[in-house]
Amino acid sequence: MRRLLMVRRCCSGPLLLLLGLSVCLLLETLMGARNRLRSGPRPAADLQNQGRTRQEVAMEETQRWVSSLEALRGETQVRFWSQKGRRAVVLMGRQLGSNPEVQLYQRVLQEMDYEVQLSRYAETSSFLRTNHGVRGWSLLLCLSSSERSCLRRISFSHLQHHQRVNLLPRVIQAFSDVGEGLCHFYTQLNLTGSELPMMPHACGSTNQKLQAPQAVLRADRPSPDGAPPPPLVAIVNVYVLVTSVRPLTSFLHDVSVVTTNQEQQGRPTKLRNFLRQQLGPTVSHHALGQVKKVIGDVLLAALSTNQKQQTHSRCVLCYQLLTFTLLFRGSITPVVIQVETDLTFSSLSRDSFEGQITRDLILEETLRFLHLSAETHLSPETGTQAYGGCRGTHGVCLSEDEFLFLLQFHRQMRTHSAFQLIYPSSSSSSTGPSSVSDLLIQINQFYELQRNQSYKTDHTEERTNQEPVVSPSQKAFDRGGPCLDPLLRQIYTAPPLTLTPPFSPWVKEYRAKVTFDTVTVRIRPQPVSSACQVHLDEHRGPRMANYPVGLGNSRISILVTDDSGLEPVVMKIYTVHVYRESRPSLPMFGEHVTCGFLQDCGLLVQPGRSCGLQPLIKTQSPLQTCSSGHEPGRWVVPCLSCSDNRTCDWREVAWQPDSCYYPLVDRRLLQDCLTDRKVLFIGDSTNRGMMYFLMERLNSSLEDWGKAHDTLVYRNLNRDQTLVSYSYYPQFWLEKKQRPTFRQALLQLIGRSRPLVNSNRTVLVVGGVQWLNTDHLTTVREVLNSESLGDVLVLVKSLGMGFHLPVDGIRSLNLREVQDLYRENQNVIATAMHHGYEAIDTFGITMGRYKEFMQGRCACHFHEVVKFWPSRLLDDPTSTTRSTGTRPELSNQSDEPDTVQRAWPKALSYHVRGPVNQVYSEILLSRLCPQTRG
């Protein structure tokens, strides 16, 4: 009764009364339970009379104040939620908004009903520029490159009770580098390396890069039967969450990055599983305990310095993530060889995104473990008063900070998560009955007691923080079972793509835009559950791939599948549409110079020749029409300066032979020229692109189109007066023994196109991107002679650029192989001339514009076929070509619509788009219909 009166004298209001009663009850029951645990067993008669064990009594008494804590927590939360919405400020520093870490914070915090504001630095944030940087926000996240800005701007002594920052200044100071990696706290405590399981030079960015562990014994040497396992030799990165400095509370995340003497690179795995695999169940349990003890000892030593600082201005809810690098060298007790005040994953492969995936997993776990969605905040009117009023109860009086801290710790201990308590541990010594540390130890012991009882009775469903659990993001490391949750946790890309809308597991379609210079995107989707598999493009496609990004639109399909059965079952499909911009152009309105280029400096196909833009001096002598389709030339473009390609109007780029020109064939001449003629195409999709271009120019529109991989025959062209046929070769998707030979494919095409006349009224166009060689041309001559077609007109499309990008799943050419391809192209052209065939040098044309490929994994397609309606006809700059026929260059653009002689196409038709394909297709038409050839 006396204590109750003291509470009422010290505090006012129902909330304070409830608070005081709860704290008093908490302390009494804790002290009573502790005294029972420490005083040894009671007499057997007492236990028998009560019919309960000592542990049951302690559990029951502690449960009483836990219930009081829960009641108070509910009351304080109601008061907090009555305030206006919460705001989180994320300082990105040098990172972009498309960075996966920034997107993760946005997504998770918005799920927790935060309003998220992004800014670069504290100095540029409207909420942090004034009032010591502590007004208008509840959560401040300072990413790695903005930490110094936060420490300069934010006054931690002015933070309000509900505000949280992901920095602990004392932790950063303790582990700062005072020179060549020497830890700051070592100099203050005058420690030596033998006094602590830690290397003194283990702090800061100047520390040397860690080397892979060397085996003490050969791990691959078989051990005799019954011999002990080989000693543990490994470097292990573990990730530590510090939630308070004084008193110290810290947690260890389940996931670690392990590098052994048998591995070139690290791999993410659960630390508990790794130790069990290496040491067995019994020894691994002790090893995990040693890991926690070593980390706890280092943290205690580091944070014992400068204890007088900030004793009255502690941030109750602030936290800090650390990376501890541990070295196991034959003992279960590791040595700390590096400590960093951030999450680092340098031992993981960057190409596989493992570092990003593991980082995001830990960050998301941290946000949810800290209960950001259920923050506790006492009412403002009681913010400055003393809490508890318990001077008569074991001499303890708790401030508001201390009480909020206790509530947070209690909530974390009963949270389902991947974090395990490091300090205080159940074996930690109490500093006396009047310390908050003692209360933390009692809470920990209570939950350990509860856990042990749940193991014995198997009746308790709720697990505590000290028992390993599978949290949602931890599913990524637990394999097996059917795919029950077919969602993606994130889509990782390099370079990072800004997805629209922002990524969410429940949104299945996205769009992104990249610049002209971005020619590949590496993509790695990560499922929520490892029971689900991810495949790109098809149900047996790769999990991760490097995609070429063609000009315009590209589509990437992500299939989430269940592979637990005999055949994969597609559960969900995500789609990413990537739009790659054209080369940026600067329109020419005044004086300009004409620049020419043969090859790009980024890919020197001909090392002995110039690259990039060069001033072009035009000749004054009249040019003649070109006598072949393989005349050497270059691309020309108007620019303000040839030294800067950003000053050019790339819409006006054109192909210009060095000493002649190709006359453009207008539609009427083309129709007359191809009347009663048959044009046979054999080759791959690049050859097919030329065929469709010819059909559109000839027929005024392209009404039938498809990605045919067999034989096609079109008889309705040019008012049924021209036949065009096509045979796809080589059929690479078939087994090599089942593929038709080139001879067989050519004979089949000839057979489907008969009757044929043995003159230039029959045209054979043969070629492709890179499969054609001189032997194929010999086969052409043999087949035509055997079929009595030796006098037909043969045009050889030479090789072309492609397969020059590092793309997964297909062959990729290095620079030397591309240079060899150029020489092979010259041999193909020379052989074609030897046989009396025409040759079109598509390699020389595509070489300088190899980045301007369209959609396709080979990066070899310089055309695409798109749908369009009649209303778009006059708006499409590539729907027609120049018809003057006297200009020395072939351009992408049209001078006139050329619609007078054409019949309007049907309501829906197709259009062949692609300026590079247009140039060599126009050369094909000029060789089909030269003025000198009847």
ChimeraX attribute file (.defattr): number of C-alpha atoms within 10 A of each C-alpha:
attribute: neighborCount
match mode: 1-to-1
recipient: residues
	/A:1	6
	/A:2	7
	/A:3	16
	/A:4	15
	/A:5	11
	/A:6	16
	/A:7	24
	/A:8	16
	/A:9	10
	/A:10	16
	/A:11	20
	/A:12	11
	/A:13	10
	/A:14	10
	/A:15	16
	/A:16	22
	/A:17	18
	/A:18	18
	/A:19	24
	/A:20	25
	/A:21	20
	/A:22	22
	/A:23	23
	/A:24	25
	/A:25	21
	/A:26	22
	/A:27	20
	/A:28	17
	/A:29	20
	/A:30	24
	/A:31	19
	/A:32	16
	/A:33	22
	/A:34	19
	/A:35	12
	/A:36	16
	/A:37	14
	/A:38	9
	/A:39	9
	/A:40	9
	/A:41	11
	/A:42	12
	/A:43	8
	/A:44	10
	/A:45	9
	/A:46	11
	/A:47	14
	/A:48	10
	/A:49	8
	/A:50	10
	/A:51	10
	/A:52	11
	/A:53	15
	/A:54	15
	/A:55	16
	/A:56	14
	/A:57	16
	/A:58	20
	/A:59	18
	/A:60	13
	/A:61	18
	/A:62	25
	/A:63	16
	/A:64	15
	/A:65	21
	/A:66	18
	/A:67	13
	/A:68	18
	/A:69	23
	/A:70	15
	/A:71	14
	/A:72	19
	/A:73	21
	/A:74	14
	/A:75	18
	/A:76	17
	/A:77	16
	/A:78	14
	/A:79	14
	/A:80	19
	/A:81	14
	/A:82	8
	/A:83	8
	/A:84	7
	/A:85	12
	/A:86	16
	/A:87	19
	/A:88	24
	/A:89	25
	/A:90	23
	/A:91	26
	/A:92	23
	/A:93	19
	/A:94	12
	/A:95	16
	/A:96	14
	/A:97	17
	/A:98	16
	/A:99	18
	/A:100	23
	/A:101	20
	/A:102	18
	/A:103	20
	/A:104	21
	/A:105	19
	/A:106	23
	/A:107	18
	/A:108	16
	/A:109	21
	/A:110	14
	/A:111	11
	/A:112	16
	/A:113	14
	/A:114	21
	/A:115	16
	/A:116	19
	/A:117	16
	/A:118	16
	/A:119	19
	/A:120	20
	/A:121	23
	/A:122	27
	/A:123	17
	/A:124	12
	/A:125	17
	/A:126	14
	/A:127	19
	/A:128	21
	/A:129	16
	/A:130	13
	/A:131	13
	/A:132	16
	/A:133	22
	/A:134	21
	/A:135	16
	/A:136	15
	/A:137	22
	/A:138	22
	/A:139	22
	/A:140	24
	/A:141	19
	/A:142	24
	/A:143	22
	/A:144	15
	/A:145	15
	/A:146	20
	/A:147	19
	/A:148	14
	/A:149	17
	/A:150	22
	/A:151	16
	/A:152	12
	/A:153	18
	/A:154	21
	/A:155	14
	/A:156	21
	/A:157	14
	/A:158	15
	/A:159	20
	/A:160	18
	/A:161	19
	/A:162	19
	/A:163	21
	/A:164	21
	/A:165	22
	/A:166	18
	/A:167	25
	/A:168	22
	/A:169	16
	/A:170	19
	/A:171	20
	/A:172	19
	/A:173	16
	/A:174	21
	/A:175	25
	/A:176	21
	/A:177	20
	/A:178	17
	/A:179	13
	/A:180	14
	/A:181	21
	/A:182	20
	/A:183	24
	/A:184	22
	/A:185	22
	/A:186	21
	/A:187	12
	/A:188	13
	/A:189	12
	/A:190	7
	/A:191	13
	/A:192	12
	/A:193	11
	/A:194	9
	/A:195	7
	/A:196	16
	/A:197	18
	/A:198	22
	/A:199	19
	/A:200	21
	/A:201	22
	/A:202	24
	/A:203	24
	/A:204	22
	/A:205	14
	/A:206	14
	/A:207	17
	/A:208	12
	/A:209	10
	/A:210	12
	/A:211	9
	/A:212	18
	/A:213	17
	/A:214	14
	/A:215	18
	/A:216	13
	/A:217	13
	/A:218	13
	/A:219	16
	/A:220	10
	/A:221	8
	/A:222	10
	/A:223	11
	/A:224	8
	/A:225	6
	/A:226	6
	/A:227	8
	/A:228	9
	/A:229	13
	/A:230	18
	/A:231	18
	/A:232	23
	/A:233	26
	/A:234	22
	/A:235	27
	/A:236	23
	/A:237	27
	/A:238	24
	/A:239	25
	/A:240	25
	/A:241	21
	/A:242	22
	/A:243	25
	/A:244	20
	/A:245	23
	/A:246	16
	/A:247	18
	/A:248	18
	/A:249	22
	/A:250	25
	/A:251	23
	/A:252	23
	/A:253	20
	/A:254	21
	/A:255	24
	/A:256	24
	/A:257	25
	/A:258	23
	/A:259	23
	/A:260	20
	/A:261	19
	/A:262	15
	/A:263	12
	/A:264	12
	/A:265	15
	/A:266	22
	/A:267	20
	/A:268	21
	/A:269	16
	/A:270	19
	/A:271	22
	/A:272	17
	/A:273	15
	/A:274	17
	/A:275	19
	/A:276	16
	/A:277	11
	/A:278	15
	/A:279	20
	/A:280	13
	/A:281	13
	/A:282	9
	/A:283	14
	/A:284	20
	/A:285	15
	/A:286	15
	/A:287	19
	/A:288	17
	/A:289	15
	/A:290	15
	/A:291	20
	/A:292	21
	/A:293	19
	/A:294	20
	/A:295	25
	/A:296	21
	/A:297	15
	/A:298	16
	/A:299	20
	/A:300	17
	/A:301	16
	/A:302	21
	/A:303	19
	/A:304	18
	/A:305	16
	/A:306	13
	/A:307	11
	/A:308	8
	/A:309	10
	/A:310	14
	/A:311	11
	/A:312	9
	/A:313	14
	/A:314	19
	/A:315	27
	/A:316	25
	/A:317	24
	/A:318	22
	/A:319	22
	/A:320	21
	/A:321	24
	/A:322	20
	/A:323	19
	/A:324	24
	/A:325	23
	/A:326	24
	/A:327	23
	/A:328	18
	/A:329	18
	/A:330	15
	/A:331	12
	/A:332	22
	/A:333	21
	/A:334	26
	/A:335	21
	/A:336	24
	/A:337	19
	/A:338	26
	/A:339	28
	/A:340	19
	/A:341	21
	/A:342	17
	/A:343	20
	/A:344	21
	/A:345	20
	/A:346	14
	/A:347	23
	/A:348	21
	/A:349	14
	/A:350	12
	/A:351	14
	/A:352	15
	/A:353	20
	/A:354	19
	/A:355	22
	/A:356	17
	/A:357	21
	/A:358	23
	/A:359	19
	/A:360	21
	/A:361	18
	/A:362	21
	/A:363	17
	/A:364	18
	/A:365	19
	/A:366	19
	/A:367	15
	/A:368	17
	/A:369	19
	/A:370	19
	/A:371	15
	/A:372	18
	/A:373	15
	/A:374	14
	/A:375	20
	/A:376	25
	/A:377	21
	/A:378	23
	/A:379	14
	/A:380	10
	/A:381	7
	/A:382	15
	/A:383	15
	/A:384	9
	/A:385	12
	/A:386	15
	/A:387	23
	/A:388	26
	/A:389	28
	/A:390	22
	/A:391	14
	/A:392	14
	/A:393	17
	/A:394	13
	/A:395	11
	/A:396	18
	/A:397	22
	/A:398	20
	/A:399	16
	/A:400	20
	/A:401	21
	/A:402	15
	/A:403	20
	/A:404	21
	/A:405	21
	/A:406	20
	/A:407	18
	/A:408	19
	/A:409	19
	/A:410	18
	/A:411	18
	/A:412	20
	/A:413	21
	/A:414	16
	/A:415	20
	/A:416	20
	/A:417	26
	/A:418	25
	/A:419	27
	/A:420	21
	/A:421	21
	/A:422	25
	/A:423	25
	/A:424	24
	/A:425	20
	/A:426	17
	/A:427	10
	/A:428	11
	/A:429	11
	/A:430	16
	/A:431	10
	/A:432	10
	/A:433	16
	/A:434	16
	/A:435	15
	/A:436	21
	/A:437	21
	/A:438	21
	/A:439	19
	/A:440	23
	/A:441	19
	/A:442	21
	/A:443	21
	/A:444	24
	/A:445	17
	/A:446	21
	/A:447	22
	/A:448	19
	/A:449	15
	/A:450	18
	/A:451	19
	/A:452	13
	/A:453	16
	/A:454	15
	/A:455	10
	/A:456	9
	/A:457	8
	/A:458	10
	/A:459	9
	/A:460	12
	/A:461	7
	/A:462	12
	/A:463	18
	/A:464	20
	/A:465	23
	/A:466	20
	/A:467	18
	/A:468	15
	/A:469	16
	/A:470	14
	/A:471	12
	/A:472	16
	/A:473	21
	/A:474	21
	/A:475	16
	/A:476	20
	/A:477	15
	/A:478	14
	/A:479	11
	/A:480	13
	/A:481	13
	/A:482	16
	/A:483	20
	/A:484	11
	/A:485	16
	/A:486	24
	/A:487	25
	/A:488	26
	/A:489	22
	/A:490	19
	/A:491	21
	/A:492	21
	/A:493	20
	/A:494	15
	/A:495	14
	/A:496	17
	/A:497	20
	/A:498	20
	/A:499	18
	/A:500	13
	/A:501	12
	/A:502	14
	/A:503	21
	/A:504	18
	/A:505	15
	/A:506	10
	/A:507	13
	/A:508	16
	/A:509	16
	/A:510	19
	/A:511	18
	/A:512	16
	/A:513	17
	/A:514	21
	/A:515	13
	/A:516	18
	/A:517	13
	/A:518	16
	/A:519	18
	/A:520	19
	/A:521	19
	/A:522	19
	/A:523	24
	/A:524	25
	/A:525	24
	/A:526	22
	/A:527	23
	/A:528	21
	/A:529	25
	/A:530	21
	/A:531	22
	/A:532	28
	/A:533	26
	/A:534	29
	/A:535	21
	/A:536	22
	/A:537	16
	/A:538	12
	/A:539	19
	/A:540	15
	/A:541	14
	/A:542	15
	/A:543	16
	/A:544	20
	/A:545	21
	/A:546	19
	/A:547	23
	/A:548	24
	/A:549	28
	/A:550	28
	/A:551	26
	/A:552	18
	/A:553	16
	/A:554	19
	/A:555	17
	/A:556	16
	/A:557	15
	/A:558	26
	/A:559	28
	/A:560	27
	/A:561	25
	/A:562	24
	/A:563	20
	/A:564	15
	/A:565	8
	/A:566	7
	/A:567	11
	/A:568	14
	/A:569	16
	/A:570	18
	/A:571	16
	/A:572	16
	/A:573	19
	/A:574	20
	/A:575	17
	/A:576	18
	/A:577	17
	/A:578	22
	/A:579	19
	/A:580	22
	/A:581	16
	/A:582	16
	/A:583	17
	/A:584	15
	/A:585	15
	/A:586	15
	/A:587	15
	/A:588	14
	/A:589	6
	/A:590	6
	/A:591	8
	/A:592	16
	/A:593	15
	/A:594	19
	/A:595	24
	/A:596	25
	/A:597	22
	/A:598	25
	/A:599	25
	/A:600	17
	/A:601	14
	/A:602	11
	/A:603	18
	/A:604	20
	/A:605	24
	/A:606	16
	/A:607	11
	/A:608	7
	/A:609	9
	/A:610	14
	/A:611	19
	/A:612	18
	/A:613	23
	/A:614	16
	/A:615	15
	/A:616	14
	/A:617	10
	/A:618	8
	/A:619	9
	/A:620	6
	/A:621	7
	/A:622	9
	/A:623	15
	/A:624	13
	/A:625	17
	/A:626	20
	/A:627	13
	/A:628	17
	/A:629	21
	/A:630	21
	/A:631	18
	/A:632	14
	/A:633	19
	/A:634	19
	/A:635	21
	/A:636	25
	/A:637	23
	/A:638	24
	/A:639	27
	/A:640	20
	/A:641	17
	/A:642	22
	/A:643	13
	/A:644	11
	/A:645	20
	/A:646	15
	/A:647	18
	/A:648	25
	/A:649	19
	/A:650	20
	/A:651	19
	/A:652	16
	/A:653	21
	/A:654	21
	/A:655	23
	/A:656	23
	/A:657	20
	/A:658	16
	/A:659	16
	/A:660	19
	/A:661	23
	/A:662	28
	/A:663	26
	/A:664	24
	/A:665	25
	/A:666	19
	/A:667	20
	/A:668	12
	/A:669	14
	/A:670	20
	/A:671	20
	/A:672	14
	/A:673	20
	/A:674	21
	/A:675	16
	/A:676	14
	/A:677	18
	/A:678	24
	/A:679	23
	/A:680	23
	/A:681	26
	/A:682	24
	/A:683	25
	/A:684	22
	/A:685	20
	/A:686	19
	/A:687	26
	/A:688	23
	/A:689	23
	/A:690	23
	/A:691	22
	/A:692	24
	/A:693	23
	/A:694	22
	/A:695	22
	/A:696	20
	/A:697	25
	/A:698	23
	/A:699	20
	/A:700	21
	/A:701	24
	/A:702	24
	/A:703	16
	/A:704	12
	/A:705	14
	/A:706	8
	/A:707	10
	/A:708	13
	/A:709	17
	/A:710	13
	/A:711	16
	/A:712	16
	/A:713	14
	/A:714	16
	/A:715	14
	/A:716	12
	/A:717	19
	/A:718	19
	/A:719	11
	/A:720	11
	/A:721	15
	/A:722	21
	/A:723	21
	/A:724	21
	/A:725	20
	/A:726	29
	/A:727	25
	/A:728	23
	/A:729	26
	/A:730	20
	/A:731	18
	/A:732	10
	/A:733	9
	/A:734	10
	/A:735	8
	/A:736	10
	/A:737	7
	/A:738	10
	/A:739	15
	/A:740	16
	/A:741	14
	/A:742	18
	/A:743	14
	/A:744	12
	/A:745	21
	/A:746	26
	/A:747	16
	/A:748	14
	/A:749	22
	/A:750	21
	/A:751	12
	/A:752	16
	/A:753	21
	/A:754	9
	/A:755	9
	/A:756	17
	/A:757	15
	/A:758	15
	/A:759	13
	/A:760	18
	/A:761	19
	/A:762	22
	/A:763	22
	/A:764	23
	/A:765	22
	/A:766	25
	/A:767	29
	/A:768	24
	/A:769	22
	/A:770	18
	/A:771	14
	/A:772	21
	/A:773	17
	/A:774	16
	/A:775	10
	/A:776	16
	/A:777	19
	/A:778	13
	/A:779	14
	/A:780	21
	/A:781	16
	/A:782	14
	/A:783	18
	/A:784	18
	/A:785	12
	/A:786	10
	/A:787	13
	/A:788	12
	/A:789	19
	/A:790	16
	/A:791	16
	/A:792	18
	/A:793	20
	/A:794	24
	/A:795	22
	/A:796	25
	/A:797	30
	/A:798	28
	/A:799	27
	/A:800	26
	/A:801	26
	/A:802	23
	/A:803	20
	/A:804	19
	/A:805	20
	/A:806	17
	/A:807	20
	/A:808	15
	/A:809	11
	/A:810	11
	/A:811	12
	/A:812	16
	/A:813	17
	/A:814	14
	/A:815	13
	/A:816	11
	/A:817	13
	/A:818	21
	/A:819	17
	/A:820	14
	/A:821	19
	/A:822	20
	/A:823	13
	/A:824	18
	/A:825	23
	/A:826	16
	/A:827	15
	/A:828	24
	/A:829	23
	/A:830	15
	/A:831	18
	/A:832	22
	/A:833	14
	/A:834	10
	/A:835	13
	/A:836	14
	/A:837	19
	/A:838	23
	/A:839	26
	/A:840	24
	/A:841	24
	/A:842	26
	/A:843	22
	/A:844	24
	/A:845	25
	/A:846	24
	/A:847	22
	/A:848	23
	/A:849	17
	/A:850	22
	/A:851	26
	/A:852	25
	/A:853	27
	/A:854	23
	/A:855	22
	/A:856	16
	/A:857	20
	/A:858	22
	/A:859	24
	/A:860	25
	/A:861	25
	/A:862	27
	/A:863	25
	/A:864	18
	/A:865	17
	/A:866	12
	/A:867	13
	/A:868	14
	/A:869	13
	/A:870	14
	/A:871	9
	/A:872	11
	/A:873	18
	/A:874	14
	/A:875	10
	/A:876	15
	/A:877	16
	/A:878	18
	/A:879	21
	/A:880	23
	/A:881	24
	/A:882	20
	/A:883	17
	/A:884	13
	/A:885	15
	/A:886	14
	/A:887	15
	/A:888	22
	/A:889	23
	/A:890	27
	/A:891	25
	/A:892	23
	/A:893	18
	/A:894	16
	/A:895	12
	/A:896	12
	/A:897	16
	/A:898	17
	/A:899	13
	/A:900	7
	/A:901	9
	/A:902	14
	/A:903	10
	/A:904	12
	/A:905	16
	/A:906	12
	/A:907	10
	/A:908	13
	/A:909	17
	/A:910	19
	/A:911	23
	/A:912	26
	/A:913	20
	/A:914	21
	/A:915	21
	/A:916	23
	/A:917	24
	/A:918	24
	/A:919	22
	/A:920	22
	/A:921	22
	/A:922	22
	/A:923	24
	/A:924	23
	/A:925	22
	/A:926	22
	/A:927	23
	/A:928	23
	/A:929	20
	/A:930	18
	/A:931	13
	/A:932	5
	/A:933	9
	/A:934	9
